[in-house]
Amino acid sequence: MTGGDGVAVDDRLLGWVREDFGVTLESVRRVGYGADETAELWRAVDADGRVLAVKLSGGTPAGLVLSAYLAERGVPGIAAPLRTRDGDVCAVRDGRRLSVVPWVSDERALGGGMEVAHWRAYGRVLAAVHATVVTEELTRVLPAEDHTHRQVAARVRATDRAVAAVDDATADPFTREAAGRWRPVAGLLAGLLDRADALGAELRGRPVAHVVCHGDPHLGNVLLDVDGGVWLIDWDDAVLAPRERDLMFVRGGVLAFAPVTPRQQAAFFEGYGPVEPDPVRLAYHLTVRALDDIADWTRQAMDTGHDDADRVRALDIVRGLVTPVGLVSLARDALVGIGHSPASAAG
């Protein structure tokens, strides 16, 4: 069988879905959404005409366990994964998780279709997720925010070392531009990391009750249906954390090409309900996300093992991150707003 893009589809995938889920796929098309390098996604249609999202991904099944839990309890905007023949939310194939989830919509929020009503619905969905009772089962399967960001800090420092080692005279164009984008903000990034360390220590000293968080609810993970509803997809980063972990994606957004306007924020909070996000927690999570994104996308842009198209995409994202409306700038401004200027921290 070949997919809609003409690329041969591994027959093993069809066999796995049939064997593990009892589902016969009639057509399969590879989809390129997402930033997870370990994941592959297909849009499939089964023998009954159902449209399905078939995914191979790394990590743990926690996000699938959570989305099944939420959907079974009637939380709106959550698609429940299909169960395997053994009743599990996923199977394991070639060392990765194989999951099958209903394909709820082809319309992505990033396509520009988010109207005021959608923003209100988005707020209601996220409010319902945050209102979910944190059971012993969820505590057992979901990671908990600890405000340490060790892995992010390690990636930032490793990327900084890699950039320092770049010889512009011999580097390929992608590596040269990526390094050129990093160098002017290297001092700012050092300041952001220093401030994140200080805020993390402060927040560890004043813990709050955690809620169920999606962990990555930017508009790239929001789908719109024909009835005006919104759907949250890709729960791989689900976490127990303060609600600010999710709300930072609404306070200005995290995508330079899709900033959240004051009108959109107002509509979201009409749906979400009254809440006063902690500006220190917002600043912390924005800063950690900014550091994680720029380190990861810079590394991908410099990685000669990636296809040129992937490296071009990574460079586009890096360019956006350091614009005045990019996440690095948003994190800096949030820190300045709470009196933690990263410029002074960086010296």
Secondary structure as GFF3:
##gff-version 3
##sequence-region A 1 347
A	DSSP	alpha_helix	11	21	.	.	.	ID=ss1
A	DSSP	beta_strand	25	31	.	.	.	ID=ss2
A	DSSP	beta_strand	40	46	.	.	.	ID=ss3
A	DSSP	beta_strand	51	57	.	.	.	ID=ss4
A	DSSP	alpha_helix	62	72	.	.	.	ID=ss5
A	DSSP	beta_strand	91	93	.	.	.	ID=ss6
A	DSSP	beta_strand	96	102	.	.	.	ID=ss7
A	DSSP	beta_strand	107	108	.	.	.	ID=ss8
A	DSSP	three_ten_helix	109	111	.	.	.	ID=ss9
A	DSSP	alpha_helix	116	130	.	.	.	ID=ss10
A	DSSP	alpha_helix	136	141	.	.	.	ID=ss11
A	DSSP	alpha_helix	150	164	.	.	.	ID=ss12
A	DSSP	alpha_helix	173	182	.	.	.	ID=ss13
A	DSSP	three_ten_helix	183	185	.	.	.	ID=ss14
A	DSSP	alpha_helix	186	204	.	.	.	ID=ss15
A	DSSP	beta_strand	211	213	.	.	.	ID=ss16
A	DSSP	three_ten_helix	219	221	.	.	.	ID=ss17
A	DSSP	beta_strand	222	224	.	.	.	ID=ss18
A	DSSP	beta_strand	230	232	.	.	.	ID=ss19
A	DSSP	beta_strand	239	241	.	.	.	ID=ss20
A	DSSP	alpha_helix	244	247	.	.	.	ID=ss21
A	DSSP	alpha_helix	262	272	.	.	.	ID=ss22
A	DSSP	alpha_helix	279	302	.	.	.	ID=ss23
A	DSSP	alpha_helix	308	321	.	.	.	ID=ss24
A	DSSP	alpha_helix	327	337	.	.	.	ID=ss25
A	DSSP	alpha_helix	342	346	.	.	.	ID=ss26
###
